[in-house]
Amino acid sequence: MSSAATDDATKAPSKDGNSAPEQNKRSPSDFLKAVLGRPVNVRLSSGTDYRGVLACLDGYMNIAMEQTEEYVDGQLTSKYGDCFIRGNNGKQCLSERNFSINL
Amino acid sequence: MSNRILPLELIDKAIGSPIWILMRGQTELTGILRGFDDYVNLVLDDAVEYSPDPRDKSVVVKKELKAEILLNGNHVAVLVPGGTGPEDSMAARST
C-alpha cells in the first residue's frame, strides 16, 4: 500500500534476498559493469561534476574518463581529453546519462 | 536470538522500495533502492537529491537525477527504508 508498485521490478520483494531475481536486484558492481564505456556523470562531494565516457575503474573507485568536461556549479569550466579521478576524492555519485538526449 | 536483525539485512529488505538517505554534511537523497554492497555503496532509481545551495546554505535545492545512479557509500550516514524525503518530515514537523 505504502509503496505503489509502478512496474514489475518493484512487485513481490522476495523474503530471502539471495534468491531475488536478477532484474530485481542490482548491486553496485553490476551497475558499474553496465555503465563501462557509456557516458556518465561523476559528482565529487565538492559538487563538481565530471561528464564523459567511462573508460575504466578499479576497486578504489579510481576512474579513467575520456572526453571529459568539468562543471563547477553547473558551469562548464574545462575540458580534458583523458582524465583520471583518484578514488578517495569523496565521489558522491555516478549516474548513467544519455547525453545526446538529456544534455 | 532469531528475532535479531543485522543492519544490512534491514537494508536488504528495503530493496525494491523507496529509501531516504541522509549523507554526512547536509545532502539527502531519496529513490528506489535497487541494490547495495558491503561498503553500503547504493544503486538507486529515480533518485532525487536535496542539497544546500552553494551560495546560500539555508536554501535547499531539489534536483531530480533522472537516471539510475551509483551512490558512493563513503558519506552515507543514515538510511530510512520507506522514507520519502525531507519534504514529508518538514511537513510533519510544522504540524
N, CA and C atoms of all chains as a GROMACS GRO file, in nm:
protein
  594
    1MET      N    1   0.082  -0.120   0.000
    1MET     CA    2   0.000   0.000   0.000
    1MET      C    3   0.086   0.125   0.000
    2SER      N    4   0.182   0.121   0.092
    2SER     CA    5   0.264   0.241   0.102
    2SER      C    6   0.351   0.260  -0.021
    3SER      N    7   0.401   0.151  -0.073
    3SER     CA    8   0.483   0.164  -0.194
    3SER      C    9   0.402   0.113  -0.312
    4ALA      N   10   0.346   0.205  -0.385
    4ALA     CA   11   0.266   0.167  -0.500
    4ALA      C   12   0.356   0.101  -0.603
    5ALA      N   13   0.321  -0.019  -0.643
    5ALA     CA   14   0.403  -0.089  -0.741
    5ALA      C   15   0.382  -0.025  -0.877
    6THR      N   16   0.484   0.040  -0.927
    6THR     CA   17   0.471   0.111  -1.053
    6THR      C   18   0.509   0.024  -1.172
    7ASP      N   19   0.599  -0.070  -1.150
    7ASP     CA   20   0.634  -0.159  -1.259
    7ASP      C   21   0.664  -0.297  -1.203
    8ASP      N   22   0.690  -0.390  -1.292
    8ASP     CA   23   0.708  -0.527  -1.248
    8ASP      C   24   0.833  -0.544  -1.163
    9ALA      N   25   0.929  -0.452  -1.176
    9ALA     CA   26   1.053  -0.464  -1.098
    9ALA      C   27   1.029  -0.440  -0.949
   10THR      N   28   0.924  -0.365  -0.917
   10THR     CA   29   0.904  -0.331  -0.776
   10THR      C   30   0.809  -0.426  -0.706
   11LYS      N   31   0.746  -0.515  -0.782
   11LYS     CA   32   0.649  -0.602  -0.715
   11LYS      C   33   0.716  -0.723  -0.652
   12ALA      N   34   0.649  -0.778  -0.555
   12ALA     CA   35   0.693  -0.900  -0.489
   12ALA      C   36   0.837  -0.895  -0.442
   13PRO      N   37   0.869  -0.810  -0.342
   13PRO     CA   38   1.002  -0.816  -0.286
   13PRO      C   39   1.021  -0.951  -0.216
   14SER      N   40   1.120  -1.026  -0.257
   14SER     CA   41   1.134  -1.163  -0.208
   14SER      C   42   1.178  -1.163  -0.063
   15LYS      N   43   1.139  -1.269   0.010
   15LYS     CA   44   1.171  -1.278   0.152
   15LYS      C   45   1.320  -1.302   0.173
   16ASP      N   46   1.374  -1.394   0.097
   16ASP     CA   47   1.518  -1.421   0.112
   16ASP      C   48   1.594  -1.352   0.000
   17GLY      N   49   1.681  -1.260   0.040
   17GLY     CA   50   1.748  -1.174  -0.056
   17GLY      C   51   1.830  -1.246  -0.160
   18ASN      N   52   1.889  -1.360  -0.122
   18ASN     CA   53   1.983  -1.425  -0.212
   18ASN      C   54   1.917  -1.480  -0.338
   19SER      N   55   1.790  -1.517  -0.327
   19SER     CA   56   1.726  -1.576  -0.442
   19SER      C   57   1.647  -1.473  -0.523
   20ALA      N   58   1.668  -1.346  -0.493
   20ALA     CA   59   1.596  -1.242  -0.566
   20ALA      C   60   1.631  -1.248  -0.713
   21PRO      N   61   1.533  -1.230  -0.800
   21PRO     CA   62   1.561  -1.231  -0.942
   21PRO      C   63   1.659  -1.121  -0.981
   22GLU      N   64   1.732  -1.146  -1.086
   22GLU     CA   65   1.839  -1.053  -1.124
   22GLU      C   66   1.788  -0.912  -1.152
   23GLN      N   67   1.674  -0.902  -1.219
   23GLN     CA   68   1.628  -0.768  -1.255
   23GLN      C   69   1.579  -0.690  -1.134
   24ASN      N   70   1.549  -0.766  -1.027
   24ASN     CA   71   1.502  -0.702  -0.905
   24ASN      C   72   1.616  -0.638  -0.828
   25LYS      N   73   1.733  -0.697  -0.840
   25LYS     CA   74   1.845  -0.659  -0.757
   25LYS      C   75   1.961  -0.618  -0.846
   26ARG      N   76   2.018  -0.502  -0.817
   26ARG     CA   77   2.134  -0.459  -0.897
   26ARG      C   78   2.240  -0.409  -0.803
   27SER      N   79   2.342  -0.487  -0.782
   27SER     CA   80   2.447  -0.445  -0.690
   27SER      C   81   2.531  -0.338  -0.758
   28PRO      N   82   2.607  -0.260  -0.679
   28PRO     CA   83   2.694  -0.158  -0.737
   28PRO      C   84   2.788  -0.212  -0.843
   29SER      N   85   2.840  -0.335  -0.823
   29SER     CA   86   2.932  -0.384  -0.926
   29SER      C   87   2.859  -0.418  -1.055
   30ASP      N   88   2.736  -0.464  -1.045
   30ASP     CA   89   2.655  -0.486  -1.167
   30ASP      C   90   2.637  -0.355  -1.241
   31PHE      N   91   2.606  -0.252  -1.162
   31PHE     CA   92   2.586  -0.120  -1.222
   31PHE      C   93   2.711  -0.074  -1.296
   32LEU      N   94   2.826  -0.091  -1.230
   32LEU     CA   95   2.950  -0.042  -1.293
   32LEU      C   96   2.981  -0.119  -1.420
   33LYS      N   97   2.956  -0.249  -1.419
   33LYS     CA   98   2.978  -0.327  -1.541
   33LYS      C   99   2.889  -0.273  -1.653
   34ALA      N  100   2.767  -0.236  -1.615
   34ALA     CA  101   2.672  -0.190  -1.716
   34ALA      C  102   2.711  -0.054  -1.774
   35VAL      N  103   2.772   0.033  -1.695
   35VAL     CA  104   2.799   0.168  -1.745
   35VAL      C  105   2.939   0.183  -1.805
   36LEU      N  106   3.021   0.080  -1.797
   36LEU     CA  107   3.155   0.088  -1.856
   36LEU      C  108   3.145   0.119  -2.005
   37GLY      N  109   3.218   0.221  -2.049
   37GLY     CA  110   3.214   0.259  -2.189
   37GLY      C  111   3.098   0.349  -2.226
   38ARG      N  112   3.013   0.382  -2.127
   38ARG     CA  113   2.896   0.466  -2.153
   38ARG      C  114   2.923   0.608  -2.104
   39PRO      N  115   2.843   0.705  -2.153
   39PRO     CA  116   2.855   0.840  -2.100
   39PRO      C  117   2.807   0.844  -1.955
   40VAL      N  118   2.886   0.905  -1.869
   40VAL     CA  119   2.849   0.912  -1.728
   40VAL      C  120   2.870   1.053  -1.674
   41ASN      N  121   2.808   1.076  -1.560
   41ASN     CA  122   2.824   1.200  -1.487
   41ASN      C  123   2.878   1.162  -1.350
   42VAL      N  124   2.999   1.204  -1.317
   42VAL     CA  125   3.060   1.171  -1.188
   42VAL      C  126   3.056   1.297  -1.102
   43ARG      N  127   2.993   1.291  -0.988
   43ARG     CA  128   2.990   1.408  -0.900
   43ARG      C  129   3.077   1.384  -0.778
   44LEU      N  130   3.171   1.474  -0.753
   44LEU     CA  131   3.250   1.466  -0.631
   44LEU      C  132   3.170   1.530  -0.518
   45SER      N  133   3.214   1.503  -0.394
   45SER     CA  134   3.138   1.559  -0.282
   45SER      C  135   3.152   1.711  -0.277
   46SER      N  136   3.252   1.767  -0.347
   46SER     CA  137   3.264   1.912  -0.356
   46SER      C  138   3.153   1.973  -0.440
   47GLY      N  139   3.083   1.890  -0.516
   47GLY     CA  140   2.977   1.940  -0.602
   47GLY      C  141   3.020   1.950  -0.747
   48THR      N  142   3.149   1.936  -0.772
   48THR     CA  143   3.199   1.942  -0.909
   48THR      C  144   3.155   1.817  -0.986
   49ASP      N  145   3.109   1.839  -1.108
   49ASP     CA  146   3.068   1.729  -1.193
   49ASP      C  147   3.171   1.704  -1.303
   50TYR      N  148   3.194   1.579  -1.334
   50TYR     CA  149   3.276   1.543  -1.450
   50TYR      C  150   3.190   1.458  -1.541
   51ARG      N  151   3.173   1.506  -1.663
   51ARG     CA  152   3.093   1.432  -1.760
   51ARG      C  153   3.180   1.381  -1.872
   52GLY      N  154   3.168   1.255  -1.902
   52GLY     CA  155   3.248   1.198  -2.009
   52GLY      C  156   3.218   1.051  -2.025
   53VAL      N  157   3.304   0.985  -2.101
   53VAL     CA  158   3.283   0.843  -2.125
   53VAL      C  159   3.370   0.765  -2.027
   54LEU      N  160   3.307   0.677  -1.952
   54LEU     CA  161   3.378   0.598  -1.851
   54LEU      C  162   3.466   0.495  -1.919
   55ALA      N  163   3.600   0.512  -1.908
   55ALA     CA  164   3.692   0.418  -1.974
   55ALA      C  165   3.716   0.297  -1.886
   56CYS      N  166   3.754   0.320  -1.759
   56CYS     CA  167   3.769   0.207  -1.668
   56CYS      C  168   3.775   0.255  -1.524
   57LEU      N  169   3.761   0.162  -1.434
   57LEU     CA  170   3.774   0.196  -1.293
   57LEU      C  171   3.816   0.073  -1.215
   58ASP      N  172   3.864   0.094  -1.092
   58ASP     CA  173   3.915  -0.017  -1.012
   58ASP      C  174   3.847  -0.022  -0.876
   59GLY      N  175   3.897  -0.109  -0.790
   59GLY     CA  176   3.836  -0.131  -0.660
   59GLY      C  177   3.840  -0.012  -0.567
   60TYR      N  178   3.934   0.080  -0.591
   60TYR     CA  179   3.937   0.204  -0.512
   60TYR      C  180   3.839   0.307  -0.565
   61MET      N  181   3.772   0.273  -0.672
   61MET     CA  182   3.689   0.366  -0.747
   61MET      C  183   3.771   0.479  -0.807
   62ASN      N  184   3.900   0.451  -0.832
   62ASN     CA  185   3.973   0.538  -0.922
   62ASN      C  186   3.903   0.528  -1.057
   63ILE      N  187   3.896   0.640  -1.128
   63ILE     CA  188   3.819   0.641  -1.252
   63ILE      C  189   3.902   0.700  -1.365
   64ALA      N  190   3.899   0.637  -1.480
   64ALA     CA  191   3.955   0.696  -1.601
   64ALA      C  192   3.841   0.731  -1.694
   65MET      N  193   3.842   0.856  -1.743
   65MET     CA  194   3.736   0.901  -1.832
   65MET      C  195   3.794   0.962  -1.958
   66GLU      N  196   3.716   0.957  -2.063
   66GLU     CA  197   3.755   1.020  -2.189
   66GLU      C  198   3.658   1.132  -2.222
   67GLN      N  199   3.703   1.225  -2.304
   67GLN     CA  200   3.619   1.339  -2.348
   67GLN      C  201   3.551   1.404  -2.228
   68THR      N  202   3.632   1.434  -2.128
   68THR     CA  203   3.575   1.480  -2.001
   68THR      C  204   3.549   1.629  -2.001
   69GLU      N  205   3.434   1.665  -1.948
   69GLU     CA  206   3.402   1.807  -1.927
   69GLU      C  207   3.382   1.830  -1.779
   70GLU      N  208   3.442   1.938  -1.729
   70GLU     CA  209   3.433   1.967  -1.587
   70GLU      C  210   3.330   2.078  -1.565
   71TYR      N  211   3.236   2.055  -1.476
   71TYR     CA  212   3.132   2.154  -1.446
   71TYR      C  213   3.140   2.192  -1.299
   72VAL      N  214   3.161   2.320  -1.272
   72VAL     CA  215   3.158   2.369  -1.136
   72VAL      C  216   3.031   2.454  -1.121
   73ASP      N  217   2.946   2.421  -1.026
   73ASP     CA  218   2.817   2.488  -1.008
   73ASP      C  219   2.737   2.490  -1.138
   74GLY      N  220   2.747   2.385  -1.215
   74GLY     CA  221   2.670   2.375  -1.338
   74GLY      C  222   2.731   2.448  -1.456
   75GLN      N  223   2.842   2.521  -1.435
   75GLN     CA  224   2.906   2.594  -1.544
   75GLN      C  225   3.025   2.513  -1.598
   76LEU      N  226   3.032   2.500  -1.730
   76LEU     CA  227   3.145   2.431  -1.791
   76LEU      C  228   3.272   2.510  -1.766
   77THR      N  229   3.368   2.450  -1.698
   77THR     CA  230   3.492   2.522  -1.668
   77THR      C  231   3.612   2.473  -1.746
   78SER      N  232   3.618   2.344  -1.779
   78SER     CA  233   3.727   2.300  -1.864
   78SER      C  234   3.698   2.164  -1.927
   79LYS      N  235   3.784   2.130  -2.023
   79LYS     CA  236   3.768   2.002  -2.093
   79LYS      C  237   3.900   1.927  -2.090
   80TYR      N  238   3.893   1.800  -2.073
   80TYR     CA  239   4.012   1.717  -2.076
   80TYR      C  240   3.987   1.601  -2.171
   81GLY      N  241   4.088   1.567  -2.252
   81GLY     CA  242   4.074   1.453  -2.342
   81GLY      C  243   4.064   1.324  -2.263
   82ASP      N  244   4.168   1.300  -2.184
   82ASP     CA  245   4.167   1.186  -2.093
   82ASP      C  246   4.181   1.240  -1.953
   83CYS      N  247   4.116   1.176  -1.859
   83CYS     CA  248   4.125   1.227  -1.724
   83CYS      C  249   4.117   1.114  -1.624
   84PHE      N  250   4.192   1.128  -1.517
   84PHE     CA  251   4.196   1.029  -1.410
   84PHE      C  252   4.144   1.095  -1.283
   85ILE      N  253   4.049   1.031  -1.218
   85ILE     CA  254   3.999   1.084  -1.091
   85ILE      C  255   4.038   0.987  -0.981
   86ARG      N  256   4.114   1.036  -0.885
   86ARG     CA  257   4.159   0.947  -0.778
   86ARG      C  258   4.040   0.908  -0.691
   87GLY      N  259   4.038   0.781  -0.650
   87GLY     CA  260   3.921   0.725  -0.583
   87GLY      C  261   3.882   0.790  -0.453
   88ASN      N  262   3.980   0.846  -0.380
   88ASN     CA  263   3.945   0.896  -0.248
   88ASN      C  264   3.895   1.039  -0.250
   89ASN      N  265   3.856   1.088  -0.364
   89ASN     CA  266   3.813   1.227  -0.371
   89ASN      C  267   3.669   1.248  -0.325
   90GLY      N  268   3.617   1.150  -0.254
   90GLY     CA  269   3.482   1.166  -0.200
   90GLY      C  270   3.378   1.176  -0.308
   91LYS      N  271   3.386   1.082  -0.402
   91LYS     CA  272   3.284   1.084  -0.506
   91LYS      C  273   3.149   1.063  -0.442
   92GLN      N  274   3.054   1.136  -0.487
   92GLN     CA  275   2.923   1.122  -0.429
   92GLN      C  276   2.837   1.030  -0.514
   93CYS      N  277   2.831   1.057  -0.640
   93CYS     CA  278   2.754   0.964  -0.721
   93CYS      C  279   2.799   0.963  -0.865
   94LEU      N  280   2.758   0.857  -0.928
   94LEU     CA  281   2.794   0.830  -1.066
   94LEU      C  282   2.664   0.800  -1.133
   95SER      N  283   2.624   0.878  -1.228
   95SER     CA  284   2.498   0.841  -1.290
   95SER      C  285   2.514   0.820  -1.438
   96GLU      N  286   2.441   0.721  -1.482
   96GLU     CA  287   2.440   0.692  -1.624
   96GLU      C  288   2.351   0.795  -1.689
   97ARG      N  289   2.394   0.849  -1.799
   97ARG     CA  290   2.314   0.954  -1.858
   97ARG      C  291   2.329   0.949  -2.009
   98ASN      N  292   2.221   0.967  -2.076
   98ASN     CA  293   2.230   0.970  -2.220
   98ASN      C  294   2.243   1.115  -2.264
   99PHE      N  295   2.366   1.158  -2.284
   99PHE     CA  296   2.391   1.299  -2.311
   99PHE      C  297   2.320   1.349  -2.435
  100SER      N  298   2.315   1.262  -2.536
  100SER     CA  299   2.259   1.308  -2.662
  100SER      C  300   2.112   1.347  -2.645
  101ILE      N  301   2.048   1.289  -2.544
  101ILE     CA  302   1.907   1.323  -2.523
  101ILE      C  303   1.891   1.429  -2.414
  102ASN      N  304   1.957   1.405  -2.302
  102ASN     CA  305   1.929   1.488  -2.186
  102ASN      C  306   2.007   1.618  -2.180
  103LEU      N  307   2.126   1.622  -2.238
  103LEU     CA  308   2.211   1.738  -2.210
  103LEU      C  309   2.266   1.804  -2.336
  104MET      N  310   1.694  -1.474   2.009
  104MET     CA  311   1.810  -1.482   1.917
  104MET      C  312   1.765  -1.466   1.772
  105SER      N  313   1.662  -1.543   1.737
  105SER     CA  314   1.626  -1.547   1.596
  105SER      C  315   1.562  -1.416   1.549
  106ASN      N  316   1.510  -1.337   1.645
  106ASN     CA  317   1.449  -1.212   1.600
  106ASN      C  318   1.548  -1.097   1.591
  107ARG      N  319   1.677  -1.128   1.604
  107ARG     CA  320   1.777  -1.025   1.586
  107ARG      C  321   1.797  -0.996   1.438
  108ILE      N  322   1.800  -0.870   1.402
  108ILE     CA  323   1.818  -0.834   1.260
  108ILE      C  324   1.947  -0.757   1.244
  109LEU      N  325   2.032  -0.805   1.154
  109LEU     CA  326   2.156  -0.733   1.124
  109LEU      C  327   2.124  -0.608   1.043
  110PRO      N  328   2.204  -0.503   1.059
  110PRO     CA  329   2.177  -0.380   0.984
  110PRO      C  330   2.164  -0.400   0.834
  111LEU      N  331   2.254  -0.479   0.777
  111LEU     CA  332   2.248  -0.495   0.632
  111LEU      C  333   2.129  -0.580   0.588
  112GLU      N  334   2.078  -0.665   0.679
  112GLU     CA  335   1.955  -0.738   0.646
  112GLU      C  336   1.838  -0.643   0.631
  113LEU      N  337   1.838  -0.544   0.719
  113LEU     CA  338   1.732  -0.444   0.712
  113LEU      C  339   1.734  -0.373   0.577
  114ILE      N  340   1.855  -0.338   0.531
  114ILE     CA  341   1.867  -0.270   0.402
  114ILE      C  342   1.829  -0.364   0.289
  115ASP      N  343   1.867  -0.492   0.305
  115ASP     CA  344   1.833  -0.590   0.202
  115ASP      C  345   1.681  -0.599   0.185
  116LYS      N  346   1.609  -0.589   0.296
  116LYS     CA  347   1.462  -0.594   0.289
  116LYS      C  348   1.405  -0.472   0.217
  117ALA      N  349   1.481  -0.364   0.215
  117ALA     CA  350   1.431  -0.241   0.153
  117ALA      C  351   1.452  -0.239   0.002
  118ILE      N  352   1.521  -0.339  -0.051
  118ILE     CA  353   1.546  -0.342  -0.196
  118ILE      C  354   1.413  -0.346  -0.271
  119GLY      N  355   1.400  -0.259  -0.370
  119GLY     CA  356   1.278  -0.251  -0.449
  119GLY      C  357   1.179  -0.150  -0.396
  120SER      N  358   1.206  -0.093  -0.279
  120SER     CA  359   1.113   0.005  -0.222
  120SER      C  360   1.183   0.140  -0.202
  121PRO      N  361   1.107   0.246  -0.176
  121PRO     CA  362   1.168   0.378  -0.160
  121PRO      C  363   1.258   0.382  -0.037
  122ILE      N  364   1.362   0.462  -0.047
  122ILE     CA  365   1.453   0.477   0.066
  122ILE      C  366   1.498   0.623   0.073
  123TRP      N  367   1.522   0.667   0.194
  123TRP     CA  368   1.566   0.806   0.218
  123TRP      C  369   1.706   0.798   0.278
  124ILE      N  370   1.798   0.869   0.219
  124ILE     CA  371   1.938   0.861   0.260
  124ILE      C  372   1.985   0.995   0.311
  125LEU      N  373   2.037   0.998   0.432
  125LEU     CA  374   2.099   1.119   0.486
  125LEU      C  375   2.249   1.102   0.478
  126MET      N  376   2.316   1.197   0.412
  126MET     CA  377   2.460   1.190   0.397
  126MET      C  378   2.527   1.269   0.508
  127ARG      N  379   2.657   1.241   0.529
  127ARG     CA  380   2.734   1.330   0.615
  127ARG      C  381   2.730   1.466   0.548
  128GLY      N  382   2.728   1.573   0.626
  128GLY     CA  383   2.700   1.702   0.564
  128GLY      C  384   2.551   1.718   0.556
  129GLN      N  385   2.503   1.800   0.464
  129GLN     CA  386   2.361   1.831   0.465
  129GLN      C  387   2.282   1.767   0.352
  130THR      N  388   2.354   1.695   0.265
  130THR     CA  389   2.286   1.638   0.148
  130THR      C  390   2.196   1.520   0.188
  131GLU      N  391   2.079   1.514   0.126
  131GLU     CA  392   1.990   1.400   0.144
  131GLU      C  393   1.944   1.352   0.006
  132LEU      N  394   1.912   1.226  -0.003
  132LEU     CA  395   1.861   1.172  -0.129
  132LEU      C  396   1.743   1.080  -0.100
  133THR      N  397   1.656   1.069  -0.198
  133THR     CA  398   1.555   0.964  -0.194
  133THR      C  399   1.558   0.892  -0.328
  134GLY      N  400   1.503   0.772  -0.328
  134GLY     CA  401   1.498   0.697  -0.453
  134GLY      C  402   1.452   0.556  -0.426
  135ILE      N  403   1.441   0.478  -0.532
  135ILE     CA  404   1.407   0.337  -0.518
  135ILE      C  405   1.539   0.260  -0.507
  136LEU      N  406   1.554   0.186  -0.400
  136LEU     CA  407   1.678   0.111  -0.379
  136LEU      C  408   1.681  -0.010  -0.470
  137ARG      N  409   1.784  -0.020  -0.552
  137ARG     CA  410   1.797  -0.135  -0.641
  137ARG      C  411   1.899  -0.236  -0.589
  138GLY      N  412   2.000  -0.189  -0.517
  138GLY     CA  413   2.100  -0.281  -0.465
  138GLY      C  414   2.204  -0.208  -0.383
  139PHE      N  415   2.288  -0.287  -0.316
  139PHE     CA  416   2.396  -0.228  -0.237
  139PHE      C  417   2.504  -0.334  -0.217
  140ASP      N  418   2.618  -0.292  -0.165
  140ASP     CA  419   2.725  -0.388  -0.136
  140ASP      C  420   2.774  -0.370   0.007
  141ASP      N  421   2.884  -0.438   0.041
  141ASP     CA  422   2.932  -0.437   0.180
  141ASP      C  423   2.979  -0.298   0.225
  142TYR      N  424   3.015  -0.212   0.131
  142TYR     CA  425   3.055  -0.075   0.168
  142TYR      C  426   2.934   0.018   0.181
  143VAL      N  427   2.816  -0.039   0.157
  143VAL     CA  428   2.692   0.038   0.150
  143VAL      C  429   2.697   0.142   0.038
  144ASN      N  430   2.775   0.112  -0.068
  144ASN     CA  431   2.751   0.182  -0.194
  144ASN      C  432   2.611   0.143  -0.238
  145LEU      N  433   2.536   0.238  -0.293
  145LEU     CA  434   2.396   0.210  -0.324
  145LEU      C  435   2.366   0.234  -0.471
  146VAL      N  436   2.282   0.151  -0.527
  146VAL     CA  437   2.228   0.178  -0.661
  146VAL      C  438   2.084   0.223  -0.644
  147LEU      N  439   2.053   0.339  -0.701
  147LEU     CA  440   1.919   0.397  -0.685
  147LEU      C  441   1.857   0.428  -0.820
  148ASP      N  442   1.726   0.410  -0.825
  148ASP     CA  443   1.648   0.453  -0.941
  148ASP      C  444   1.568   0.575  -0.902
  149ASP      N  445   1.538   0.660  -0.998
  149ASP     CA  446   1.452   0.777  -0.976
  149ASP      C  447   1.501   0.860  -0.857
  150ALA      N  448   1.631   0.879  -0.849
  150ALA     CA  449   1.688   0.948  -0.733
  150ALA      C  450   1.658   1.098  -0.737
  151VAL      N  451   1.630   1.151  -0.620
  151VAL     CA  452   1.614   1.295  -0.604
  151VAL      C  453   1.712   1.340  -0.497
  152GLU      N  454   1.789   1.444  -0.529
  152GLU     CA  455   1.890   1.492  -0.437
  152GLU      C  456   1.845   1.624  -0.374
  153TYR      N  457   1.860   1.636  -0.245
  153TYR     CA  458   1.829   1.760  -0.175
  153TYR      C  459   1.960   1.810  -0.115
  154SER      N  460   2.016   1.916  -0.172
  154SER     CA  461   2.144   1.963  -0.121
  154SER      C  462   2.139   2.114  -0.099
  155PRO      N  463   2.219   2.166  -0.006
  155PRO     CA  464   2.219   2.308   0.019
  155PRO      C  465   2.275   2.386  -0.101
  156ASP      N  466   2.213   2.497  -0.132
  156ASP     CA  467   2.261   2.583  -0.240
  156ASP      C  468   2.402   2.631  -0.206
  157PRO      N  469   2.498   2.621  -0.302
  157PRO     CA  470   2.635   2.663  -0.270
  157PRO      C  471   2.647   2.809  -0.230
  158ARG      N  472   2.556   2.893  -0.276
  158ARG     CA  473   2.565   3.036  -0.243
  158ARG      C  474   2.493   3.070  -0.113
  159ASP      N  475   2.379   3.006  -0.092
  159ASP     CA  476   2.301   3.034   0.029
  159ASP      C  477   2.267   2.900   0.094
  160LYS      N  478   2.344   2.864   0.196
  160LYS     CA  479   2.334   2.730   0.255
  160LYS      C  480   2.198   2.702   0.320
  161SER      N  481   2.123   2.810   0.345
  161SER     CA  482   1.994   2.787   0.412
  161SER      C  483   1.888   2.742   0.313
  162VAL      N  484   1.920   2.755   0.183
  162VAL     CA  485   1.824   2.714   0.080
  162VAL      C  486   1.858   2.572   0.034
  163VAL      N  487   1.758   2.488   0.033
  163VAL     CA  488   1.780   2.350  -0.014
  163VAL      C  489   1.735   2.339  -0.158
  164VAL      N  490   1.825   2.288  -0.241
  164VAL     CA  491   1.793   2.270  -0.383
  164VAL      C  492   1.754   2.125  -0.408
  165LYS      N  493   1.640   2.108  -0.471
  165LYS     CA  494   1.593   1.974  -0.506
  165LYS      C  495   1.631   1.945  -0.650
  166LYS      N  496   1.696   1.832  -0.672
  166LYS     CA  497   1.739   1.800  -0.808
  166LYS      C  498   1.704   1.656  -0.840
  167GLU      N  499   1.624   1.637  -0.945
  167GLU     CA  500   1.593   1.501  -0.989
  167GLU      C  501   1.704   1.453  -1.080
  168LEU      N  502   1.765   1.342  -1.048
  168LEU     CA  503   1.882   1.298  -1.122
  168LEU      C  504   1.845   1.222  -1.249
  169LYS      N  505   1.722   1.178  -1.260
  169LYS     CA  506   1.666   1.124  -1.385
  169LYS      C  507   1.751   1.014  -1.448
  170ALA      N  508   1.812   0.932  -1.366
  170ALA     CA  509   1.889   0.821  -1.419
  170ALA      C  510   1.912   0.722  -1.306
  171GLU      N  511   1.956   0.604  -1.344
  171GLU     CA  512   1.998   0.512  -1.240
  171GLU      C  513   2.134   0.560  -1.189
  172ILE      N  514   2.151   0.571  -1.060
  172ILE     CA  515   2.279   0.621  -1.010
  172ILE      C  516   2.345   0.523  -0.914
  173LEU      N  517   2.476   0.539  -0.905
  173LEU     CA  518   2.554   0.470  -0.802
  173LEU      C  519   2.595   0.575  -0.701
  174LEU      N  520   2.558   0.556  -0.578
  174LEU     CA  521   2.595   0.649  -0.472
  174LEU      C  522   2.706   0.587  -0.390
  175ASN      N  523   2.818   0.657  -0.380
  175ASN     CA  524   2.931   0.607  -0.302
  175ASN      C  525   2.892   0.599  -0.155
  176GLY      N  526   2.927   0.486  -0.090
  176GLY     CA  527   2.887   0.465   0.047
  176GLY      C  528   2.965   0.545   0.150
  177ASN      N  529   3.075   0.608   0.102
  177ASN     CA  530   3.164   0.680   0.192
  177ASN      C  531   3.093   0.781   0.282
  178HIS      N  532   2.999   0.855   0.226
  178HIS     CA  533   2.938   0.964   0.301
  178HIS      C  534   2.797   0.933   0.349
  179VAL      N  535   2.759   0.806   0.337
  179VAL     CA  536   2.625   0.770   0.383
  179VAL      C  537   2.622   0.767   0.535
  180ALA      N  538   2.526   0.834   0.594
  180ALA     CA  539   2.514   0.836   0.741
  180ALA      C  540   2.394   0.755   0.788
  181VAL      N  541   2.278   0.784   0.733
  181VAL     CA  542   2.155   0.720   0.780
  181VAL      C  543   2.072   0.673   0.660
  182LEU      N  544   2.016   0.555   0.672
  182LEU     CA  545   1.924   0.506   0.569
  182LEU      C  546   1.787   0.487   0.633
  183VAL      N  547   1.685   0.537   0.569
  183VAL     CA  548   1.549   0.524   0.621
  183VAL      C  549   1.464   0.447   0.519
  184PRO      N  550   1.446   0.317   0.540
  184PRO     CA  551   1.363   0.241   0.445
  184PRO      C  552   1.221   0.295   0.444
  185GLY      N  553   1.166   0.310   0.326
  185GLY     CA  554   1.029   0.360   0.313
  185GLY      C  555   1.017   0.511   0.323
  186GLY      N  556   1.128   0.577   0.357
  186GLY     CA  557   1.124   0.724   0.372
  186GLY      C  558   1.107   0.791   0.238
  187THR      N  559   1.028   0.897   0.235
  187THR     CA  560   1.004   0.964   0.107
  187THR      C  561   1.070   1.100   0.101
  188GLY      N  562   1.154   1.134   0.196
  188GLY     CA  563   1.235   1.253   0.182
  188GLY      C  564   1.207   1.362   0.282
  189PRO      N  565   1.289   1.467   0.277
  189PRO     CA  566   1.281   1.574   0.376
  189PRO      C  567   1.151   1.654   0.368
  190GLU      N  568   1.087   1.657   0.252
  190GLU     CA  569   0.965   1.738   0.239
  190GLU      C  570   0.856   1.687   0.333
  191ASP      N  571   0.843   1.552   0.339
  191ASP     CA  572   0.743   1.492   0.427
  191ASP      C  573   0.771   1.521   0.574
  192SER      N  574   0.899   1.506   0.612
  192SER     CA  575   0.932   1.522   0.753
  192SER      C  576   0.919   1.668   0.795
  193MET      N  577   0.946   1.760   0.701
  193MET     CA  578   0.927   1.903   0.728
  193MET      C  579   0.780   1.932   0.756
  194ALA      N  580   0.695   1.869   0.672
  194ALA     CA  581   0.551   1.889   0.689
  194ALA      C  582   0.507   1.836   0.825
  195ALA      N  583   0.565   1.720   0.861
  195ALA     CA  584   0.528   1.660   0.989
  195ALA      C  585   0.571   1.749   1.105
  196ARG      N  586   0.686   1.812   1.090
  196ARG     CA  587   0.741   1.894   1.197
  196ARG      C  588   0.656   2.020   1.219
  197SER      N  589   0.603   2.073   1.108
  197SER     CA  590   0.532   2.201   1.119
  197SER      C  591   0.392   2.184   1.178
  198THR      N  592   0.342   2.060   1.182
  198THR     CA  593   0.207   2.042   1.237
  198THR      C  594   0.209   2.038   1.389
   0.00000   0.00000   0.00000
